[in-house]
Amino acid sequence: MKLLRVGPAGAERPALLDGDGNLRDLSGLVPDIDGALLADESALAGVRRAARGGALPVLDRPEQRVGPPLGRIGKIVCIGLNYHDHAAETGAEVPAEPVVFMKAPDTVVGPQDTVLIPKGSVKTDWEVELAVVIGRTARWLETDAEALAAVAGYTIAHDVSEREFQIERGGQWDKGKNCETFNPLGPWLVTADEIADPQDLALRLWVNGELRQDGSTADQIFPVAHVVRYLSRFMTLYPGDIINTGTPAGVALGQPDPKPYLRAGDVVELEITGLGRQRQVLKNA
């Protein structure tokens, strides 16, 4: 299923995109698309039955803002330097273990919402990422099969990053990762049964129409199952948690000087196979 949330920010309603491209209203069945729904197999089965029945009300698409596809996000765990080509372009060694940092859930906005360049920023950068959405409580997982069974689905994350704040200001990466609007998410939460192989997805990102990133999850240093299993040894993962799994080569940081960091008015578009497409216009905060 392709699950999404539509409507004004903070007042989104649950919806489903059917096989014919129609937007179907789920608000009569479930209160929201969130961790509680993803952990409830009976409720999800009811949504599937309703979707197959074709009787769900159709929503008028042109009037609908698409919000983040997940409400009440628990935590966002991020993996840095997780693509061989990205590590190479930044001059970093391939990590022996996953590089882990966090983003606050309040960085999340919709896939078409405005992204704000922070005050004083001169190095705001782009990163297209596969986001994993957790659907069941996971702790101390032992196998890749257990890890993938904990995944409810997948979506697109734009891990917007301010490189001066991240790298040059001391401390941890979090300062360059947690600015307002720095995690556009969506458009859809695609359930795991529709993604045959999370290690065979193309990721692309354009800035002002120019292709900047063109990678594949096959290039991940630590595949999705490994990442979920690894994280479950250091923290408990709960339904509604998100894992941003890293970005391929092509970020501004890896370009020759002068590096083409984002400026107000720039347009960023990104897509992942089977997960839809995002588009954001940059604006000064």
KOLZA-622126 format. One line per field, with one value per residue (C-alpha): residue in three letters; chain; x, z, y. Coordinates in steps of 0.25 Angstrom, whole numbers, plus 5000, padded with zeros to 4 digits. Layout:
<vexpas>
code <- c(ALA; ...)
unit <- c(A; ...)
X <- c(X; ...)
Z <- c(Z; ...)
Y <- c(Y; ...)
</vexpas>
This chain:
<vexpas>
code <- c(MET; LYS; LEU; LEU; ARG; VAL; GLY; PRO; ALA; GLY; ALA; GLU; ARG; PRO; ALA; LEU; LEU; ASP; GLY; ASP; GLY; ASN; LEU; ARG; ASP; LEU; SER; GLY; LEU; VAL; PRO; ASP; ILE; ASP; GLY; ALA; LEU; LEU; ALA; ASP; GLU; SER; ALA; LEU; ALA; GLY; VAL; ARG; ARG; ALA; ALA; ARG; GLY; GLY; ALA; LEU; PRO; VAL; LEU; ASP; ARG; PRO; GLU; GLN; ARG; VAL; GLY; PRO; PRO; LEU; GLY; ARG; ILE; GLY; LYS; ILE; VAL; CYS; ILE; GLY; LEU; ASN; TYR; HIS; ASP; HIS; ALA; ALA; GLU; THR; GLY; ALA; GLU; VAL; PRO; ALA; GLU; PRO; VAL; VAL; PHE; MET; LYS; ALA; PRO; ASP; THR; VAL; VAL; GLY; PRO; GLN; ASP; THR; VAL; LEU; ILE; PRO; LYS; GLY; SER; VAL; LYS; THR; ASP; TRP; GLU; VAL; GLU; LEU; ALA; VAL; VAL; ILE; GLY; ARG; THR; ALA; ARG; TRP; LEU; GLU; THR; ASP; ALA; GLU; ALA; LEU; ALA; ALA; VAL; ALA; GLY; TYR; THR; ILE; ALA; HIS; ASP; VAL; SER; GLU; ARG; GLU; PHE; GLN; ILE; GLU; ARG; GLY; GLY; GLN; TRP; ASP; LYS; GLY; LYS; ASN; CYS; GLU; THR; PHE; ASN; PRO; LEU; GLY; PRO; TRP; LEU; VAL; THR; ALA; ASP; GLU; ILE; ALA; ASP; PRO; GLN; ASP; LEU; ALA; LEU; ARG; LEU; TRP; VAL; ASN; GLY; GLU; LEU; ARG; GLN; ASP; GLY; SER; THR; ALA; ASP; GLN; ILE; PHE; PRO; VAL; ALA; HIS; VAL; VAL; ARG; TYR; LEU; SER; ARG; PHE; MET; THR; LEU; TYR; PRO; GLY; ASP; ILE; ILE; ASN; THR; GLY; THR; PRO; ALA; GLY; VAL; ALA; LEU; GLY; GLN; PRO; ASP; PRO; LYS; PRO; TYR; LEU; ARG; ALA; GLY; ASP; VAL; VAL; GLU; LEU; GLU; ILE; THR; GLY; LEU; GLY; ARG; GLN; ARG; GLN; VAL; LEU; LYS; ASN; ALA)
unit <- c(A; A; A; A; A; A; A; A; A; A; A; A; A; A; A; A; A; A; A; A; A; A; A; A; A; A; A; A; A; A; A; A; A; A; A; A; A; A; A; A; A; A; A; A; A; A; A; A; A; A; A; A; A; A; A; A; A; A; A; A; A; A; A; A; A; A; A; A; A; A; A; A; A; A; A; A; A; A; A; A; A; A; A; A; A; A; A; A; A; A; A; A; A; A; A; A; A; A; A; A; A; A; A; A; A; A; A; A; A; A; A; A; A; A; A; A; A; A; A; A; A; A; A; A; A; A; A; A; A; A; A; A; A; A; A; A; A; A; A; A; A; A; A; A; A; A; A; A; A; A; A; A; A; A; A; A; A; A; A; A; A; A; A; A; A; A; A; A; A; A; A; A; A; A; A; A; A; A; A; A; A; A; A; A; A; A; A; A; A; A; A; A; A; A; A; A; A; A; A; A; A; A; A; A; A; A; A; A; A; A; A; A; A; A; A; A; A; A; A; A; A; A; A; A; A; A; A; A; A; A; A; A; A; A; A; A; A; A; A; A; A; A; A; A; A; A; A; A; A; A; A; A; A; A; A; A; A; A; A; A; A; A; A; A; A; A; A; A; A; A; A; A; A; A; A; A; A; A; A; A; A; A; A; A; A)
X <- c(5000; 5004; 5000; 5000; 4995; 4988; 4983; 4988; 5001; 4997; 4983; 4986; 4977; 4981; 4979; 4983; 4988; 4981; 4986; 4979; 4985; 4973; 4974; 4965; 4961; 4964; 4959; 4947; 4955; 4968; 4971; 4985; 4996; 5006; 5013; 5000; 4994; 5007; 5008; 4993; 4992; 4977; 4976; 4985; 4978; 4965; 4971; 4976; 4962; 4956; 4966; 4963; 4948; 4949; 4938; 4947; 4943; 4952; 4959; 4960; 4975; 4978; 4974; 4981; 4995; 5003; 5009; 5019; 5014; 5016; 5010; 5015; 5029; 5037; 5051; 5059; 5072; 5082; 5094; 5105; 5115; 5107; 5111; 5124; 5124; 5120; 5131; 5141; 5136; 5137; 5151; 5146; 5150; 5140; 5134; 5136; 5123; 5111; 5113; 5100; 5094; 5080; 5070; 5059; 5045; 5041; 5051; 5041; 5032; 5024; 5031; 5027; 5028; 5038; 5052; 5058; 5072; 5077; 5081; 5096; 5097; 5106; 5107; 5093; 5094; 5085; 5084; 5074; 5072; 5064; 5056; 5052; 5040; 5039; 5026; 5029; 5037; 5052; 5063; 5075; 5071; 5080; 5077; 5075; 5061; 5057; 5062; 5054; 5042; 5042; 5041; 5027; 5031; 5040; 5039; 5048; 5056; 5063; 5074; 5077; 5090; 5098; 5112; 5119; 5110; 5112; 5127; 5134; 5127; 5132; 5124; 5115; 5108; 5095; 5096; 5097; 5085; 5074; 5071; 5056; 5050; 5063; 5056; 5045; 5038; 5029; 5021; 5017; 5020; 5020; 5018; 5030; 5022; 5023; 5038; 5044; 5058; 5062; 5076; 5072; 5066; 5071; 5072; 5073; 5073; 5073; 5076; 5070; 5068; 5082; 5084; 5094; 5092; 5089; 5092; 5087; 5084; 5093; 5105; 5101; 5113; 5103; 5090; 5076; 5075; 5089; 5086; 5073; 5080; 5092; 5083; 5075; 5087; 5089; 5075; 5061; 5053; 5039; 5027; 5027; 5043; 5050; 5064; 5070; 5080; 5090; 5093; 5100; 5111; 5108; 5106; 5111; 5121; 5128; 5129; 5141; 5142; 5134; 5124; 5110; 5103; 5088; 5083; 5069; 5061; 5068; 5058; 5062; 5055; 5058; 5052; 5054; 5049; 5035; 5034; 5030; 5036; 5039; 5040; 5045; 5047; 5058; 5055; 5063; 5059)
Z <- c(5000; 4998; 5010; 5012; 5020; 5013; 5018; 5025; 5034; 5047; 5042; 5032; 5030; 5026; 5012; 5002; 4987; 4980; 4968; 4958; 4964; 4972; 4986; 4996; 5009; 5021; 5032; 5034; 5037; 5044; 5052; 5046; 5039; 5051; 5059; 5066; 5053; 5047; 5060; 5058; 5049; 5050; 5046; 5035; 5030; 5030; 5022; 5012; 5011; 5009; 4998; 4990; 4992; 4984; 4993; 5000; 4997; 4987; 4991; 4982; 4979; 4973; 4986; 4995; 5002; 5004; 5018; 5024; 5022; 5037; 5049; 5063; 5059; 5071; 5067; 5055; 5055; 5043; 5037; 5032; 5021; 5017; 5002; 4997; 4986; 4996; 5006; 4995; 4990; 5004; 5006; 5018; 5021; 5019; 5034; 5041; 5048; 5044; 5048; 5056; 5059; 5062; 5056; 5064; 5059; 5058; 5046; 5038; 5028; 5015; 5002; 4995; 5007; 5007; 5012; 5021; 5019; 5034; 5037; 5035; 5027; 5015; 5013; 5013; 5005; 5000; 5002; 4996; 5006; 5007; 5020; 5027; 5036; 5048; 5050; 5062; 5075; 5072; 5082; 5081; 5068; 5064; 5049; 5036; 5035; 5048; 5045; 5032; 5039; 5048; 5036; 5033; 5020; 5013; 5009; 5004; 5013; 5009; 5020; 5018; 5024; 5028; 5026; 5034; 5046; 5044; 5042; 5046; 5059; 5068; 5075; 5068; 5054; 5061; 5060; 5045; 5043; 5052; 5047; 5044; 5032; 5030; 5028; 5017; 5017; 5007; 4999; 5002; 5012; 5004; 5011; 5012; 5004; 4991; 4992; 4987; 4990; 4998; 4993; 4978; 4978; 4970; 4977; 4969; 4973; 4964; 4967; 4958; 4948; 4948; 4952; 4965; 4971; 4963; 4972; 4977; 4990; 4985; 4988; 5003; 5012; 5022; 5016; 5022; 5030; 5036; 5040; 5047; 5054; 5058; 5064; 5072; 5080; 5084; 5086; 5085; 5072; 5073; 5063; 5057; 5058; 5045; 5040; 5030; 5023; 5017; 5003; 4991; 4984; 4978; 4990; 4989; 5000; 4990; 4979; 4974; 4980; 4979; 4984; 4979; 4993; 4993; 4992; 4994; 4981; 4978; 4974; 4979; 4973; 4978; 4975; 4979; 4971; 4975; 4986; 4978; 4977; 4985; 4981; 4990; 4988; 4997; 5005; 5015; 5029)
Y <- c(5000; 5014; 5022; 5037; 5049; 5061; 5074; 5087; 5085; 5080; 5075; 5065; 5053; 5039; 5035; 5024; 5025; 5013; 5006; 5016; 5028; 5032; 5038; 5031; 5036; 5027; 5036; 5027; 5015; 5020; 5033; 5035; 5028; 5026; 5016; 5011; 5008; 5001; 4992; 4988; 4977; 4976; 4991; 4990; 4977; 4985; 4996; 4986; 4980; 4994; 4997; 4985; 4987; 5001; 5007; 5017; 5032; 5039; 5052; 5064; 5063; 5077; 5084; 5075; 5078; 5065; 5065; 5055; 5041; 5038; 5045; 5045; 5041; 5035; 5037; 5039; 5031; 5034; 5027; 5035; 5032; 5019; 5019; 5015; 5026; 5037; 5033; 5034; 5048; 5054; 5048; 5039; 5025; 5014; 5013; 5000; 5001; 5010; 5025; 5029; 5042; 5047; 5057; 5063; 5059; 5074; 5075; 5068; 5075; 5070; 5066; 5079; 5089; 5100; 5098; 5109; 5113; 5116; 5130; 5132; 5119; 5119; 5103; 5098; 5084; 5074; 5058; 5049; 5037; 5024; 5025; 5012; 5013; 5003; 4995; 4987; 4988; 4983; 4981; 4972; 4966; 4954; 4952; 4960; 4953; 4958; 4972; 4973; 4967; 4980; 4989; 4994; 5001; 5012; 5026; 5037; 5046; 5059; 5060; 5075; 5078; 5091; 5087; 5098; 5096; 5081; 5080; 5093; 5098; 5086; 5076; 5066; 5066; 5069; 5084; 5084; 5074; 5079; 5093; 5096; 5088; 5080; 5067; 5067; 5053; 5046; 5047; 5032; 5022; 5010; 4997; 4987; 4976; 4986; 4987; 4974; 4978; 4990; 4989; 4991; 5005; 5016; 5030; 5043; 5058; 5070; 5084; 5095; 5084; 5079; 5064; 5064; 5051; 5038; 5026; 5012; 5006; 4994; 5003; 5004; 5000; 4995; 4990; 4993; 4979; 4981; 4995; 4992; 4980; 4988; 4999; 4990; 4986; 5001; 5006; 5000; 5003; 5006; 5006; 5020; 5022; 5026; 5022; 5031; 5021; 5031; 5037; 5034; 5043; 5056; 5065; 5080; 5076; 5067; 5077; 5085; 5099; 5108; 5098; 5100; 5101; 5104; 5118; 5124; 5122; 5109; 5097; 5083; 5071; 5056; 5042; 5028; 5016; 5013; 5023; 5036; 5049; 5062; 5076; 5088; 5102; 5108; 5121; 5129; 5127)
</vexpas>
